[in-house]
Amino acid sequence: MSKVKVAAFAVSLDGFGAGPNQSLENPLGVRGPELHKWFFKTKVFQKMHGDGVGVEGVDNTFGERSFENIGAWIMGRNMFGPIRGPWINDEWRGWWGGNPPYHTSVFVLTHHKREPLVMEGGTTFYFITDGIESALKKAKEAAKGKDVRIGGGVQTIREYLKAGLIDELHLVHSPVLLGSGENLFSGIDMPKLGYTVSEKVVSEDATHIVLCKA
């Protein structure tokens, strides 16, 4: 059965899933990259963005799992880029270069219309202006029975959580304190929403927690 899931989403010890002040120079917010040190050295990350040489082990296994059986993605506009307001032109095509790592349909939540953006490697970005439920419906249709991954950022995950639309969350707790940024669970009662811990695995650089609805 297909799932709506969050996977390999890094969170600081004080609950922040991104640093403050996202910009072109700081796509993950100030100090945001510190959350992802566990991932950068893995084999799966280096195949996508590096020299192809990375380490295996617990973190790599969870990284690989995060891409398995994904038929479509959903992300917020801030994850797509730092541009705010109406799209002045189509020059901004994402952070990832000509061949993004998604290789499937990606539905971007926004308040401003834009034509679909076809990229190399099978990735097409669709810009959805009529809400999270519409984006999820379109993503499920595109996924054709596979899972839909909610890629982020924090506010997008929070919206889907509060609407009760996420089946599974794989969170990676990194041993870092950010002090400020975007808090993932502030004001959200996860037990009340029905989530329990189904898996916990500790690596040298992080703790992997999988939450599922009871």
KOLKOL-362439 format. One record per atom (N, C-alpha, C): atom name; y, z, x; residue in three letters; residue number from 0. Coordinates in pm, whole numbers, plus 50000, padded with zeros to 5 digits. Example, Ala and Ser with C-alpha at 12.3 -4.5 7.8 and 13.67 -1.06 7.14 Angstrom:
BEGIN
  filum  north     up   east  drendo  zakol
      N  49431  50780  51319     ALA      0
     CA  49550  50780  51230     ALA      0
      C  49670  50780  51320     ALA      0
      N  49775  50708  51285     SER      1
     CA  49894  50714  51367     SER      1
      C  50003  50787  51290     SER      1
//
This chain:
BEGIN
  filum  north     up   east  drendo  zakol
      N  49881  50000  50085     MET      0
     CA  50000  50000  50000     MET      0
      C  50125  50000  50088     MET      0
      N  50222  49919  50054     SER      1
     CA  50343  49909  50135     SER      1
      C  50427  50036  50122     SER      1
      N  50504  50066  50226     LYS      2
     CA  50588  50185  50229     LYS      2
      C  50733  50146  50261     LYS      2
      N  50823  50234  50220     VAL      3
     CA  50960  50230  50267     VAL      3
      C  50971  50340  50370     VAL      3
      N  51004  50305  50494     LYS      4
     CA  50991  50404  50600     LYS      4
      C  51108  50399  50698     LYS      4
      N  51129  50513  50760     VAL      5
     CA  51216  50525  50876     VAL      5
      C  51125  50550  50995     VAL      5
      N  51148  50482  51105     ALA      6
     CA  51057  50495  51219     ALA      6
      C  51135  50501  51349     ALA      6
      N  51089  50589  51440     ALA      7
     CA  51146  50602  51573     ALA      7
      C  51296  50630  51567     ALA      7
      N  51337  50712  51472     PHE      8
     CA  51478  50745  51458     PHE      8
      C  51506  50874  51534     PHE      8
      N  51590  50866  51637     ALA      9
     CA  51615  50979  51726     ALA      9
      C  51722  51072  51670     ALA      9
      N  51696  51202  51684     VAL     10
     CA  51786  51306  51634     VAL     10
      C  51803  51412  51743     VAL     10
      N  51925  51461  51758     SER     11
     CA  51950  51567  51855     SER     11
      C  51897  51700  51803     SER     11
      N  51892  51800  51890     LEU     12
     CA  51846  51932  51849     LEU     12
      C  51936  51995  51744     LEU     12
      N  52064  51956  51743     ASP     13
     CA  52156  52009  51642     ASP     13
      C  52175  51913  51525     ASP     13
      N  52082  51819  51510     GLY     14
     CA  52073  51743  51386     GLY     14
      C  52149  51613  51377     GLY     14
      N  52207  51566  51488     PHE     15
     CA  52288  51444  51483     PHE     15
      C  52205  51321  51519     PHE     15
      N  52218  51217  51438     GLY     16
     CA  52146  51093  51462     GLY     16
      C  52229  50987  51528     GLY     16
      N  52356  51017  51554     ALA     17
     CA  52446  50928  51627     ALA     17
      C  52562  51010  51677     ALA     17
      N  52624  50966  51785     GLY     18
     CA  52742  51033  51836     GLY     18
      C  52866  50991  51759     GLY     18
      N  52978  51058  51781     PRO     19
     CA  53103  51022  51712     PRO     19
      C  53167  50899  51772     PRO     19
      N  53259  50840  51696     ASN     20
     CA  53349  50735  51745     ASN     20
      C  53275  50610  51793     ASN     20
      N  53194  50553  51704     GLN     21
     CA  53129  50427  51737     GLN     21
      C  53234  50321  51766     GLN     21
      N  53207  50237  51866     SER     22
     CA  53299  50129  51902     SER     22
      C  53220  50022  51975     SER     22
      N  53289  49916  52012     LEU     23
     CA  53225  49809  52088     LEU     23
      C  53170  49864  52220     LEU     23
      N  53243  49957  52279     GLU     24
     CA  53199  50016  52407     GLU     24
      C  53092  50122  52386     GLU     24
      N  53088  50185  52268     ASN     25
     CA  52991  50291  52237     ASN     25
      C  52920  50259  52105     ASN     25
      N  52827  50163  52106     PRO     26
     CA  52762  50122  51981     PRO     26
      C  52683  50233  51912     PRO     26
      N  52638  50333  51988     LEU     27
     CA  52565  50445  51931     LEU     27
      C  52653  50569  51919     LEU     27
      N  52783  50551  51934     GLY     28
     CA  52874  50664  51937     GLY     28
      C  52879  50726  52075     GLY     28
      N  52979  50809  52098     VAL     29
     CA  52993  50877  52227     VAL     29
      C  52869  50965  52251     VAL     29
      N  52805  50946  52364     ARG     30
     CA  52683  51016  52406     ARG     30
      C  52560  50979  52323     ARG     30
      N  52573  50884  52231     GLY     31
     CA  52459  50844  52150     GLY     31
      C  52337  50799  52229     GLY     31
      N  52355  50725  52340     PRO     32
     CA  52238  50680  52417     PRO     32
      C  52150  50794  52468     PRO     32
      N  52206  50915  52480     GLU     33
     CA  52125  51027  52526     GLU     33
      C  52010  51058  52431     GLU     33
      N  52027  51022  52305     LEU     34
     CA  51921  51045  52207     LEU     34
      C  51799  50958  52233     LEU     34
      N  51817  50848  52304     HIS     35
     CA  51713  50746  52313     HIS     35
      C  51652  50732  52452     HIS     35
      N  51676  50832  52537     LYS     36
     CA  51618  50824  52671     LYS     36
      C  51466  50816  52667     LYS     36
      N  51405  50881  52568     TRP     37
     CA  51259  50877  52553     TRP     37
      C  51209  50733  52536     TRP     37
      N  51292  50648  52474     PHE     38
     CA  51250  50513  52438     PHE     38
      C  51280  50411  52546     PHE     38
      N  51391  50427  52616     PHE     39
     CA  51438  50325  52709     PHE     39
      C  51336  50291  52817     PHE     39
      N  51258  50387  52860     LYS     40
     CA  51164  50363  52971     LYS     40
      C  51028  50312  52925     LYS     40
      N  51006  50303  52794     THR     41
     CA  50873  50264  52745     THR     41
      C  50846  50115  52765     THR     41
      N  50721  50083  52761     LYS     42
     CA  50678  49945  52777     LYS     42
      C  50729  49858  52663     LYS     42
      N  50725  49912  52541     VAL     43
     CA  50766  49833  52425     VAL     43
      C  50916  49803  52432     VAL     43
      N  50999  49898  52476     PHE     44
     CA  51142  49872  52488     PHE     44
      C  51171  49772  52599     PHE     44
      N  51105  49788  52712     GLN     45
     CA  51131  49699  52826     GLN     45
      C  51087  49556  52797     GLN     45
      N  50986  49539  52711     LYS     46
     CA  50947  49403  52671     LYS     46
      C  51056  49337  52589     LYS     46
      N  51127  49416  52510     MET     47
     CA  51231  49361  52422     MET     47
      C  51364  49344  52494     MET     47
      N  51400  49439  52580     HIS     48
     CA  51536  49441  52633     HIS     48
      C  51545  49454  52784     HIS     48
      N  51433  49466  52852     GLY     49
     CA  51440  49490  52996     GLY     49
      C  51364  49388  53076     GLY     49
      N  51300  49438  53181     ASP     50
     CA  51228  49350  53272     ASP     50
      C  51080  49337  53237     ASP     50
      N  51040  49397  53126     GLY     51
     CA  50901  49387  53082     GLY     51
      C  50811  49492  53142     GLY     51
      N  50863  49572  53234     VAL     52
     CA  50781  49673  53300     VAL     52
      C  50826  49811  53251     VAL     52
      N  50737  49880  53180     GLY     53
     CA  50769  50012  53128     GLY     53
      C  50647  50100  53128     GLY     53
      N  50666  50224  53089     VAL     54
     CA  50556  50320  53091     VAL     54
      C  50485  50324  52957     VAL     54
      N  50359  50361  52963     GLU     55
     CA  50281  50383  52842     GLU     55
      C  50278  50533  52813     GLU     55
      N  50194  50575  52719     GLY     56
     CA  50188  50716  52684     GLY     56
      C  50233  50740  52542     GLY     56
      N  50259  50867  52510     VAL     57
     CA  50292  50907  52373     VAL     57
      C  50413  50833  52319     VAL     57
      N  50522  50832  52395     ASP     58
     CA  50645  50769  52346     ASP     58
      C  50626  50621  52322     ASP     58
      N  50556  50554  52411     ASN     59
     CA  50532  50411  52394     ASN     59
      C  50444  50386  52271     ASN     59
      N  50344  50471  52250     THR     60
     CA  50256  50455  52134     THR     60
      C  50335  50464  52004     THR     60
      N  50423  50564  51995     PHE     61
     CA  50505  50577  51874     PHE     61
      C  50605  50462  51863     PHE     61
      N  50656  50415  51976     GLY     62
     CA  50744  50300  51972     GLY     62
      C  50674  50177  51919     GLY     62
      N  50553  50153  51963     GLU     63
     CA  50475  50039  51914     GLU     63
      C  50445  50055  51765     GLU     63
      N  50408  50175  51724     ARG     64
     CA  50378  50200  51583     ARG     64
      C  50497  50168  51494     ARG     64
      N  50617  50191  51544     SER     65
     CA  50737  50172  51462     SER     65
      C  50758  50027  51421     SER     65
      N  50695  49933  51491     PHE     66
     CA  50711  49790  51459     PHE     66
      C  50590  49733  51385     PHE     66
      N  50487  49814  51365     GLU     67
     CA  50366  49763  51301     GLU     67
      C  50386  49744  51150     GLU     67
      N  50338  49633  51099     ASN     68
     CA  50333  49604  50956     ASN     68
      C  50471  49604  50890     ASN     68
      N  50575  49570  50965     ILE     69
     CA  50710  49566  50907     ILE     69
      C  50738  49424  50857     ILE     69
      N  50766  49414  50728     GLY     70
     CA  50792  49284  50668     GLY     70
      C  50938  49255  50645     GLY     70
      N  51022  49358  50648     ALA     71
     CA  51166  49341  50630     ALA     71
      C  51236  49469  50674     ALA     71
      N  51364  49456  50708     TRP     72
     CA  51446  49568  50749     TRP     72
      C  51568  49582  50658     TRP     72
      N  51620  49705  50651     ILE     73
     CA  51749  49731  50588     ILE     73
      C  51832  49811  50687     ILE     73
      N  51958  49776  50701     MET     74
     CA  52047  49853  50788     MET     74
      C  52187  49857  50727     MET     74
      N  52263  49957  50768     GLY     75
     CA  52403  49965  50729     GLY     75
      C  52489  49874  50813     GLY     75
      N  52608  49848  50764     ARG     76
     CA  52697  49758  50836     ARG     76
      C  52734  49813  50974     ARG     76
      N  52749  49945  50987     ASN     77
     CA  52783  50002  51117     ASN     77
      C  52674  49978  51220     ASN     77
      N  52549  49970  51176     MET     78
     CA  52441  49940  51270     MET     78
      C  52446  49793  51313     MET     78
      N  52494  49707  51224     PHE     79
     CA  52505  49566  51258     PHE     79
      C  52618  49541  51356     PHE     79
      N  52726  49618  51346     GLY     80
     CA  52836  49595  51438     GLY     80
      C  52955  49686  51412     GLY     80
      N  53055  49683  51498     PRO     81
     CA  53172  49771  51487     PRO     81
      C  53283  49715  51400     PRO     81
      N  53263  49598  51341     ILE     82
     CA  53367  49533  51261     ILE     82
      C  53384  49608  51129     ILE     82
      N  53505  49633  51087     ARG     83
     CA  53534  49701  50961     ARG     83
      C  53616  49610  50870     ARG     83
      N  53605  49635  50739     GLY     84
     CA  53683  49559  50644     GLY     84
      C  53625  49420  50620     GLY     84
      N  53702  49331  50559     PRO     85
     CA  53653  49195  50532     PRO     85
      C  53614  49123  50661     PRO     85
      N  53517  49033  50648     TRP     86
     CA  53476  48952  50763     TRP     86
      C  53583  48846  50788     TRP     86
      N  53655  48860  50896     ILE     87
     CA  53761  48765  50927     ILE     87
      C  53703  48628  50961     ILE     87
      N  53591  48629  51032     ASN     88
     CA  53520  48507  51066     ASN     88
      C  53374  48544  51093     ASN     88
      N  53295  48448  51136     ASP     89
     CA  53153  48471  51159     ASP     89
      C  53120  48486  51308     ASP     89
      N  53221  48519  51388     GLU     90
     CA  53197  48528  51532     GLU     90
      C  53103  48642  51569     GLU     90
      N  53115  48757  51500     TRP     91
     CA  53027  48868  51532     TRP     91
      C  52887  48842  51475     TRP     91
      N  52788  48841  51563     ARG     92
     CA  52651  48809  51524     ARG     92
      C  52552  48919  51563     ARG     92
      N  52604  49042  51575     GLY     93
     CA  52518  49155  51605     GLY     93
      C  52521  49193  51752     GLY     93
      N  52460  49308  51782     TRP     94
     CA  52459  49363  51917     TRP     94
      C  52356  49297  52008     TRP     94
      N  52264  49218  51954     TRP     95
     CA  52137  49192  52020     TRP     95
      C  52126  49055  52085     TRP     95
      N  52232  48977  52087     GLY     96
     CA  52223  48843  52144     GLY     96
      C  52164  48744  52045     GLY     96
      N  52125  48628  52095     GLY     97
     CA  52079  48521  52008     GLY     97
      C  51943  48541  51947     GLY     97
      N  51862  48629  52005     ASN     98
     CA  51726  48652  51957     ASN     98
      C  51705  48802  51932     ASN     98
      N  51749  48854  51816     PRO     99
     CA  51736  48997  51787     PRO     99
      C  51589  49040  51780     PRO     99
      N  51562  49169  51794     PRO    100
     CA  51425  49217  51803     PRO    100
      C  51354  49233  51669     PRO    100
      N  51410  49180  51559     TYR    101
     CA  51354  49207  51427     TYR    101
      C  51250  49103  51385     TYR    101
      N  51278  48976  51407     HIS    102
     CA  51184  48867  51380     HIS    102
      C  51139  48863  51234     HIS    102
      N  51228  48896  51145     THR    103
     CA  51200  48894  51002     THR    103
      C  51334  48902  50929     THR    103
      N  51331  48917  50798     SER    104
     CA  51455  48929  50721     SER    104
      C  51515  49068  50738     SER    104
      N  51647  49073  50758     VAL    105
     CA  51719  49199  50771     VAL    105
      C  51831  49200  50668     VAL    105
      N  51836  49305  50586     PHE    106
     CA  51934  49314  50480     PHE    106
      C  52040  49418  50519     PHE    106
      N  52163  49371  50533     VAL    107
     CA  52273  49452  50583     VAL    107
      C  52359  49497  50465     VAL    107
      N  52376  49627  50448     LEU    108
     CA  52458  49681  50340     LEU    108
      C  52605  49669  50378     LEU    108
      N  52684  49611  50290     THR    109
     CA  52826  49593  50317     THR    109
      C  52901  49582  50185     THR    109
      N  53033  49599  50191     HIS    110
     CA  53117  49580  50072     HIS    110
      C  53181  49442  50071     HIS    110
      N  53154  49361  50173     HIS    111
     CA  53224  49234  50188     HIS    111
      C  53124  49120  50205     HIS    111
      N  53141  49016  50127     LYS    112
     CA  53047  48904  50127     LYS    112
      C  53050  48828  50259     LYS    112
      N  52933  48778  50294     ARG    113
     CA  52921  48692  50410     ARG    113
      C  52795  48608  50392     ARG    113
      N  52797  48487  50437     GLU    114
     CA  52681  48399  50425     GLU    114
      C  52568  48448  50517     GLU    114
      N  52442  48420  50480     PRO    115
     CA  52330  48460  50565     PRO    115
      C  52344  48405  50707     PRO    115
      N  52297  48482  50801     LEU    116
     CA  52309  48449  50942     LEU    116
      C  52170  48428  51000     LEU    116
      N  52137  48303  51032     VAL    117
     CA  52005  48268  51085     VAL    117
      C  52009  48274  51237     VAL    117
      N  51917  48351  51294     MET    118
     CA  51913  48370  51439     MET    118
      C  51781  48314  51495     MET    118
      N  51769  48318  51626     GLU    119
     CA  51645  48277  51690     GLU    119
      C  51533  48377  51661     GLU    119
      N  51409  48332  51675     GLY    120
     CA  51295  48424  51668     GLY    120
      C  51256  48467  51529     GLY    120
      N  51311  48403  51425     GLY    121
     CA  51270  48436  51289     GLY    121
      C  51355  48541  51219     GLY    121
      N  51461  48590  51284     THR    122
     CA  51549  48690  51221     THR    122
      C  51657  48620  51140     THR    122
      N  51672  48662  51014     THR    123
     CA  51784  48619  50931     THR    123
      C  51851  48743  50872     THR    123
      N  51981  48756  50893     PHE    124
     CA  52058  48866  50836     PHE    124
      C  52114  48823  50700     PHE    124
      N  52088  48905  50598     TYR    125
     CA  52144  48883  50466     TYR    125
      C  52240  48999  50436     TYR    125
      N  52357  48968  50385     PHE    126
     CA  52461  49068  50365     PHE    126
      C  52468  49102  50217     PHE    126
      N  52433  49228  50185     ILE    127
     CA  52413  49272  50047     ILE    127
      C  52531  49358  50003     ILE    127
      N  52596  49317  49894     THR    128
     CA  52718  49385  49850     THR    128
      C  52699  49466  49722     THR    128
      N  52579  49464  49663     ASP    129
     CA  52561  49531  49534     ASP    129
      C  52469  49652  49540     ASP    129
      N  52466  49722  49654     GLY    130
     CA  52405  49853  49657     GLY    130
      C  52267  49862  49720     GLY    130
      N  52223  49988  49739     ILE    131
     CA  52098  50012  49811     ILE    131
      C  51975  49970  49732     ILE    131
      N  51980  49985  49599     GLU    132
     CA  51863  49945  49520     GLU    132
      C  51843  49793  49525     GLU    132
      N  51953  49718  49518     SER    133
     CA  51945  49573  49526     SER    133
      C  51889  49531  49661     SER    133
      N  51939  49594  49768     ALA    134
     CA  51890  49561  49902     ALA    134
      C  51741  49589  49914     ALA    134
      N  51696  49702  49858     LEU    135
     CA  51555  49737  49866     LEU    135
      C  51469  49640  49786     LEU    135
      N  51516  49600  49671     LYS    136
     CA  51442  49503  49591     LYS    136
      C  51425  49372  49667     LYS    136
      N  51533  49325  49726     LYS    137
     CA  51526  49200  49803     LYS    137
      C  51438  49215  49926     LYS    137
      N  51446  49332  49991     ALA    138
     CA  51364  49354  50110     ALA    138
      C  51216  49358  50075     ALA    138
      N  51181  49422  49964     LYS    139
     CA  51040  49427  49923     LYS    139
      C  50988  49288  49891     LYS    139
      N  51070  49207  49828     GLU    140
     CA  51029  49070  49799     GLU    140
      C  51006  48992  49928     GLU    140
      N  51096  49009  50024     ALA    141
     CA  51083  48938  50151     ALA    141
      C  50964  48989  50232     ALA    141
      N  50932  49118  50219     ALA    142
     CA  50824  49179  50297     ALA    142
      C  50685  49133  50253     ALA    142
      N  50673  49088  50128     LYS    143
     CA  50546  49033  50078     LYS    143
      C  50427  49127  50102     LYS    143
      N  50446  49251  50061     GLY    144
     CA  50338  49348  50070     GLY    144
      C  50336  49432  50196     GLY    144
      N  50415  49394  50296     LYS    145
     CA  50425  49477  50416     LYS    145
      C  50530  49586  50394     LYS    145
      N  50549  49671  50495     ASP    146
     CA  50643  49782  50484     ASP    146
      C  50787  49735  50501     ASP    146
      N  50877  49812  50442     VAL    147
     CA  51021  49792  50461     VAL    147
      C  51072  49906  50549     VAL    147
      N  51138  49872  50658     ARG    148
     CA  51189  49974  50750     ARG    148
      C  51339  49992  50731     ARG    148
      N  51379  50115  50704     ILE    149
     CA  51521  50149  50697     ILE    149
      C  51565  50180  50840     ILE    149
      N  51639  50089  50900     GLY    150
     CA  51668  50102  51042     GLY    150
      C  51780  50200  51074     GLY    150
      N  51869  50225  50983     GLY    151
     CA  51983  50312  51010     GLY    151
      C  52112  50243  50968     GLY    151
      N  52224  50299  51000     GLY    152
     CA  52239  50426  51070     GLY    152
      C  52220  50545  50980     GLY    152
      N  52278  50657  51023     VAL    153
     CA  52258  50785  50956     VAL    153
      C  52296  50779  50809     VAL    153
      N  52412  50726  50777     GLN    154
     CA  52458  50726  50638     GLN    154
      C  52368  50643  50548     GLN    154
      N  52315  50535  50602     THR    155
     CA  52223  50452  50522     THR    155
      C  52095  50529  50493     THR    155
      N  52039  50597  50592     ILE    156
     CA  51918  50677  50570     ILE    156
      C  51946  50787  50469     ILE    156
      N  52060  50852  50480     ARG    157
     CA  52096  50959  50386     ARG    157
      C  52103  50907  50242     ARG    157
      N  52160  50789  50224     GLU    158
     CA  52170  50733  50089     GLU    158
      C  52032  50709  50030     GLU    158
      N  51942  50652  50110     TYR    159
     CA  51808  50625  50059     TYR    159
      C  51729  50754  50038     TYR    159
      N  51751  50854  50123     LEU    160
     CA  51686  50984  50103     LEU    160
      C  51729  51047  49973     LEU    160
      N  51860  51054  49951     LYS    161
     CA  51912  51120  49831     LYS    161
      C  51868  51048  49705     LYS    161
      N  51843  50919  49716     ALA    162
     CA  51795  50842  49600     ALA    162
      C  51644  50852  49584     ALA    162
      N  51576  50922  49675     GLY    163
     CA  51431  50939  49665     GLY    163
      C  51351  50813  49693     GLY    163
      N  51404  50725  49777     LEU    164
     CA  51343  50594  49795     LEU    164
      C  51266  50577  49927     LEU    164
      N  51261  50682  50010     ILE    165
     CA  51191  50672  50138     ILE    165
      C  51058  50744  50128     ILE    165
      N  50951  50676  50167     ASP    166
     CA  50816  50733  50161     ASP    166
      C  50780  50811  50286     ASP    166
      N  50831  50768  50401     GLU    167
     CA  50788  50828  50528     GLU    167
      C  50901  50821  50629     GLU    167
      N  50918  50929  50707     LEU    168
     CA  51017  50931  50814     LEU    168
      C  50951  50974  50943     LEU    168
      N  50964  50894  51046     HIS    169
     CA  50924  50933  51181     HIS    169
      C  51051  50962  51257     HIS    169
      N  51072  51090  51288     LEU    170
     CA  51190  51135  51361     LEU    170
      C  51150  51174  51502     LEU    170
      N  51238  51144  51596     VAL    171
     CA  51214  51178  51736     VAL    171
      C  51322  51277  51778     VAL    171
      N  51282  51402  51796     HIS    172
     CA  51378  51505  51836     HIS    172
      C  51393  51504  51987     HIS    172
      N  51511  51463  52030     SER    173
     CA  51541  51457  52173     SER    173
      C  51602  51589  52218     SER    173
      N  51570  51635  52339     PRO    174
     CA  51619  51764  52387     PRO    174
      C  51763  51757  52436     PRO    174
      N  51854  51731  52343     VAL    175
     CA  51995  51719  52377     VAL    175
      C  52078  51777  52262     VAL    175
      N  52190  51837  52293     LEU    176
     CA  52284  51888  52194     LEU    176
      C  52409  51802  52199     LEU    176
      N  52443  51739  52086     LEU    177
     CA  52561  51653  52082     LEU    177
      C  52687  51728  52038     LEU    177
      N  52670  51827  51953     GLY    178
     CA  52785  51906  51910     GLY    178
      C  52865  51844  51796     GLY    178
      N  52866  51712  51788     SER    179
     CA  52936  51642  51680     SER    179
      C  52875  51503  51666     SER    179
      N  52913  51436  51559     GLY    180
     CA  52858  51303  51532     GLY    180
      C  52819  51293  51386     GLY    180
      N  52714  51220  51358     GLU    181
     CA  52668  51200  51221     GLU    181
      C  52541  51281  51200     GLU    181
      N  52550  51383  51113     ASN    182
     CA  52437  51472  51088     ASN    182
      C  52344  51412  50984     ASN    182
      N  52216  51410  51014     LEU    183
     CA  52120  51342  50928     LEU    183
      C  52091  51417  50799     LEU    183
      N  52071  51549  50806     PHE    184
     CA  52022  51622  50690     PHE    184
      C  52123  51716  50627     PHE    184
      N  52246  51719  50673     SER    185
     CA  52344  51812  50618     SER    185
      C  52357  51795  50466     SER    185
      N  52334  51905  50394     GLY    186
     CA  52345  51902  50248     GLY    186
      C  52228  51840  50175     GLY    186
      N  52123  51802  50246     ILE    187
     CA  52006  51741  50183     ILE    187
      C  51889  51840  50189     ILE    187
      N  51831  51873  50074     ASP    188
     CA  51719  51966  50065     ASP    188
      C  51589  51887  50073     ASP    188
      N  51534  51876  50194     MET    189
     CA  51415  51795  50213     MET    189
      C  51292  51849  50140     MET    189
      N  51265  51982  50142     PRO    190
     CA  51151  52031  50063     PRO    190
      C  51165  52000  49914     PRO    190
      N  51287  52013  49862     LYS    191
     CA  51309  51984  49721     LYS    191
      C  51281  51837  49689     LYS    191
      N  51306  51751  49787     LEU    192
     CA  51277  51609  49768     LEU    192
      C  51128  51579  49784     LEU    192
      N  51050  51679  49829     GLY    193
     CA  50905  51662  49834     GLY    193
      C  50848  51629  49970     GLY    193
      N  50926  51644  50077     TYR    194
     CA  50877  51607  50209     TYR    194
      C  50809  51723  50280     TYR    194
      N  50701  51693  50348     THR    195
     CA  50632  51788  50432     THR    195
      C  50597  51722  50565     THR    195
      N  50571  51802  50667     VAL    196
     CA  50535  51750  50798     VAL    196
      C  50388  51708  50796     VAL    196
      N  50363  51583  50829     SER    197
     CA  50226  51532  50832     SER    197
      C  50174  51511  50974     SER    197
      N  50265  51509  51071     GLU    198
     CA  50222  51485  51209     GLU    198
      C  50328  51539  51304     GLU    198
      N  50282  51599  51413     LYS    199
     CA  50373  51646  51518     LYS    199
      C  50307  51624  51653     LYS    199
      N  50375  51551  51741     VAL    200
     CA  50323  51522  51874     VAL    200
      C  50435  51541  51975     VAL    200
      N  50408  51616  52081     VAL    201
     CA  50507  51644  52183     VAL    201
      C  50480  51559  52307     VAL    201
      N  50585  51495  52357     SER    202
     CA  50577  51421  52483     SER    202
      C  50662  51492  52587     SER    202
      N  50670  51436  52704     GLU    203
     CA  50752  51495  52810     GLU    203
      C  50900  51493  52774     GLU    203
      N  50942  51393  52697     ASP    204
     CA  51085  51372  52672     ASP    204
      C  51129  51393  52528     ASP    204
      N  51036  51420  52436     ALA    205
     CA  51074  51429  52296     ALA    205
      C  50963  51493  52213     ALA    205
      N  50996  51525  52089     THR    206
     CA  50897  51571  51993     THR    206
      C  50899  51475  51874     THR    206
      N  50785  51418  51844     HIS    207
     CA  50773  51322  51735     HIS    207
      C  50725  51395  51610     HIS    207
      N  50804  51382  51503     ILE    208
     CA  50772  51445  51375     ILE    208
      C  50764  51336  51267     ILE    208
      N  50654  51337  51193     VAL    209
     CA  50640  51244  51081     VAL    209
      C  50644  51325  50952     VAL    209
      N  50736  51288  50862     LEU    210
     CA  50751  51352  50733     LEU    210
      C  50705  51256  50624     LEU    210
      N  50625  51307  50533     CYS    211
     CA  50579  51226  50420     CYS    211
      C  50602  51302  50290     CYS    211
      N  50612  51230  50183     LYS    212
     CA  50625  51296  50053     LYS    212
      C  50490  51356  50014     LYS    212
      N  50495  51481  49967     ALA    213
     CA  50372  51552  49929     ALA    213
      C  50308  51488  49807     ALA    213
//
